[in-house]
């Protein structure tokens, strides 16, 4: 990948790190967006990856967008006129969001430090969120006189519900890690020094399961966010028909009856 997203591997676990710590890891340029979307697309294409962790280098998860770029009209947001700005969002930050939605690899956000604006929405696009005790969250677009141009109006309320998302967007209030846990924005808060070890432990528990079934399960959960029950029943039947024919399903059944740990291969 490029300079912004650093990718490391530990077995079937991938670790994606937003790597611009000196300015708190904002997504600042179209190149950053291409790098981010490319990293997610590579995860999707790599059948040897079962789960991934997203985190930030240094003392922040992500400060969101780049205010300097907004001021100078040369970043991922506002340009010289509205049509150009609209196109800029589509080919920039919204490209990242679409890559998140396309990626069927389970994603864990390990939130260290600030996750504000776009940074908060990036965490919400992950399937699970663990926060270090010093983490801070804010849907702070309103403080800058703008709206969430990154799809956060959808993703945040998927996590915390409409009323709480409305409160966060309308006030721009900042939430501590414990406050974020109380509203369901994160599932747990851990000491900062233990954040990555906790995220990796969760990732390993997920990665111990059959990889193809994991991806099918994530796709089913994503589709269930917008589909009705009849649609999900049809999709569930189709996905289950695929899962039943995998070697890992046969191995799981055999291991159960033979009273031994299964050995999954991703086949």
C-alpha positions in Angstrom: 0.0 0.0 0.0 1.0 3.6 0.0 2.2 6.0 2.7 -1.1 6.5 4.7 -2.2 2.9 5.3 0.4 0.5 6.7 -0.5 -3.2 6.5 1.0 -5.9 8.7 0.0 -9.6 8.9 -0.1 -12.0 11.9 -1.3 -15.3 10.5 -4.8 -14.8 9.3 -5.1 -11.4 11.0 -4.3 -8.2 9.1 -3.5 -5.0 10.9 -4.2 -1.7 9.1 -2.7 1.4 10.6 -3.5 5.0 9.6 0.0 6.3 9.6 0.3 10.1 9.9 0.7 10.4 13.6 2.3 13.9 13.6 -1.1 15.4 12.5 -3.4 12.8 14.2 -4.0 10.6 11.2 -6.5 12.7 9.2 -7.7 11.5 5.8 -6.3 14.5 4.0 -5.8 13.8 0.2 -7.3 11.9 -2.6 -4.2 9.8 -2.5 -5.0 8.9 1.1 -8.5 7.8 0.0 -7.1 5.7 -2.8 -4.6 4.1 -0.4 -7.3 3.4 2.1 -9.8 2.0 -0.4 -7.0 0.0 -2.0 -6.1 -1.6 1.3 -9.7 -2.7 1.9 -10.0 -4.0 -1.6 -6.8 -6.0 -1.1 -8.2 -7.5 2.1 -11.3 -8.6 0.2 -9.3 -10.2 -2.6 -6.9 -12.0 -0.2 -8.6 -15.3 0.8 -5.9 -15.9 3.4 -7.2 -13.1 5.6 -9.9 -13.9 8.0 -10.2 -10.7 10.1 -8.6 -7.3 10.2 -7.9 -4.6 12.9 -8.0 -0.9 12.0 -6.1 1.5 14.3 -4.1 4.7 14.2 -0.4 5.3 14.7 0.7 7.4 17.7 -1.8 9.1 20.1 -4.9 9.2 17.9 -7.1 6.9 15.9 -8.0 9.6 13.3 -8.7 13.4 13.6 -11.1 12.9 10.6 -10.8 15.3 7.7 -8.2 17.9 7.0 -9.2 21.4 8.1 -6.2 23.0 6.3 -7.4 21.5 3.1 -10.9 22.8 3.7 -9.5 26.3 4.4 -7.4 26.2 1.2 -10.0 24.4 -0.9 -7.5 21.7 -2.1 -8.2 18.6 0.0 -10.8 15.9 0.0 -13.7 18.3 0.6 -14.6 21.7 -0.8 -13.1 22.8 -4.1 -13.7 25.9 -6.3 -17.4 25.3 -7.0 -20.2 23.0 -5.8 -20.2 20.5 -8.7 -16.4 20.0 -8.3 -16.9 19.5 -4.5 -19.6 16.9 -5.1 -17.4 15.0 -7.4 -14.5 15.3 -5.0 -16.5 13.6 -2.2 -17.6 10.8 -4.6 -14.1 10.0 -5.8 -12.5 10.6 -2.4 -13.9 9.8 1.0 -17.0 8.1 -0.4 -14.8 5.7 -2.3 -13.4 4.7 1.1 -16.8 4.1 2.5 -17.9 2.0 -0.5 -14.8 -0.1 0.0 -15.7 -0.7 3.6 -19.2 -1.8 2.6 -17.8 -4.1 -0.1 -15.2 -5.7 2.2 -16.5 -9.0 3.6 -13.6 -9.4 6.0 -14.7 -8.8 9.6 -13.2 -5.5 10.8 -12.3 -4.5 14.4 -11.6 -0.8 15.2 -9.0 -0.5 17.9 -9.6 3.1 18.8 -6.7 4.9 20.4 -7.1 8.5 21.3 -9.3 10.8 19.2 -11.8 9.5 16.7 -13.7 12.6 15.6 -15.7 13.6 12.6 -14.7 11.3 9.8 -12.5 9.4 12.3 -15.6 8.5 14.3 -17.4 7.4 11.2 -14.5 5.2 10.1 -14.7 3.4 13.4 -18.5 2.9 12.9 -17.9 1.3 9.5 -16.0 -1.5 11.3 -18.0 -4.4 12.7 -16.7 -4.1 16.2 -15.1 -1.3 18.2 -12.7 -1.5 21.2 -11.5 1.7 22.8 -8.5 2.5 24.9 -9.3 4.4 28.1 -8.0 7.7 26.6 -10.1 7.5 23.5 -12.4 10.4 22.6 -15.3 10.4 20.1 -17.3 13.2 18.4 -19.6 13.5 15.4 -18.3 17.1 15.2 -19.2 18.2 11.7 -21.7 20.7 13.0 -19.0 22.6 14.8 -17.4 23.4 11.5 -20.7 24.4 9.9 -20.9 21.3 7.7 -22.7 17.9 7.5 -21.4 14.4 7.5 -20.4 14.1 3.8 -19.0 10.6 4.3 -22.2 8.7 4.9 -22.0 9.0 8.7 -25.8 9.8 8.8 -26.3 6.2 8.0 -23.4 4.4 9.7 -23.5 6.2 13.1 -27.2 5.5 13.6 -26.7 1.8 12.6 -24.4 1.6 15.7 -26.1 3.8 18.3 -29.7 4.3 17.0 -31.4 7.3 15.5 -32.0 9.4 18.6 -28.5 9.1 20.0 -26.9 9.7 16.5 -29.1 12.8 16.2 -27.9 14.0 19.6 -24.3 13.5 18.6 -24.7 15.2 15.2 -26.8 18.1 16.4 -24.5 18.9 19.4 -21.1 17.9 18.2 -20.4 16.9 21.8 -17.3 14.9 22.6 -17.7 11.6 24.4 -15.1 9.8 26.6 -14.4 6.2 26.1 -16.7 5.2 29.0 -19.5 7.5 27.7 -19.1 5.9 24.3 -19.4 2.5 25.9 -22.6 3.6 27.7 -24.3 4.5 24.4 -23.1 1.4 22.6 -20.6 3.1 20.4 -17.9 0.7 21.6 -18.3 -2.7 23.2 -15.5 -2.4 25.7 -12.9 0.0 27.2 -9.5 -1.3 28.1 -6.3 0.3 29.4 -4.4 2.1 26.6 -1.5 -0.3 26.9 -3.7 -3.3 26.5 -5.7 -2.0 23.5 -3.9 -3.9 20.7 -3.5 -7.1 22.7 -7.3 -7.1 23.4 -8.0 -6.4 19.8 -5.7 -9.2 18.6 -7.2 -11.6 21.1 -10.6 -10.9 19.7 -9.3 -11.2 16.2 -7.7 -14.6 17.0 -11.0 -15.9 18.3 -12.7 -14.8 15.1 -9.9 -16.2 12.9 -10.2 -19.6 14.5 -13.4 -20.1 12.6 -14.0 -21.2 9.0 -12.9 -18.2 6.7 -15.6 -18.6 4.0 -18.4 -18.9 6.6 -17.1 -15.8 8.3 -17.3 -13.7 5.1 -20.7 -15.1 4.2 -21.9 -14.2 7.8 -20.6 -10.6 7.4 -22.3 -10.2 4.1 -25.6 -11.5 5.5 -25.3 -9.0 8.5 -24.6 -6.1 6.1 -27.5 -7.0 3.9 -29.8 -7.4 6.9 -29.2 -3.7 7.7 -31.4 -2.6 4.8 -33.4 -5.7 3.7 -36.6 -7.1 5.0 -37.1 -10.5 6.6 -38.3 -12.1 3.4 -35.2 -11.0 1.5 -32.9 -12.1 4.3 -34.6 -15.6 4.4 -33.9 -16.0 0.7 -30.3 -14.8 1.0 -29.8 -17.0 4.1 -30.9 -20.1 2.2 -28.6 -19.3 -0.7 -25.6 -18.6 1.5 -26.3 -21.7 3.6 -26.3 -23.8 0.4 -22.8 -22.5 -0.3 -21.6 -23.1 3.3 -22.9 -26.7 3.3 -20.6 -27.5 0.4 -17.4 -26.3 1.9 -14.6 -28.6 3.1 -14.5 -26.6 6.4 -18.2 -27.5 7.1 -17.4 -31.1 6.5 -14.4 -30.9 8.8 -16.4 -29.2 11.5 -18.9 -32.0 11.5 -16.2 -34.7 11.4 -14.3 -33.0 14.3 -17.5 -32.8 16.4 -18.3 -36.5 16.1 -14.6 -37.5 16.5 -14.3 -35.3 19.6 -11.2 -33.4 18.3 -10.4 -29.8 17.5 -11.2 -28.9 13.8 -8.5 -28.0 11.4 -9.9 -25.4 9.0 -8.3 -24.6 5.6 -10.6 -22.0 4.1 -11.8 -24.5 1.5 
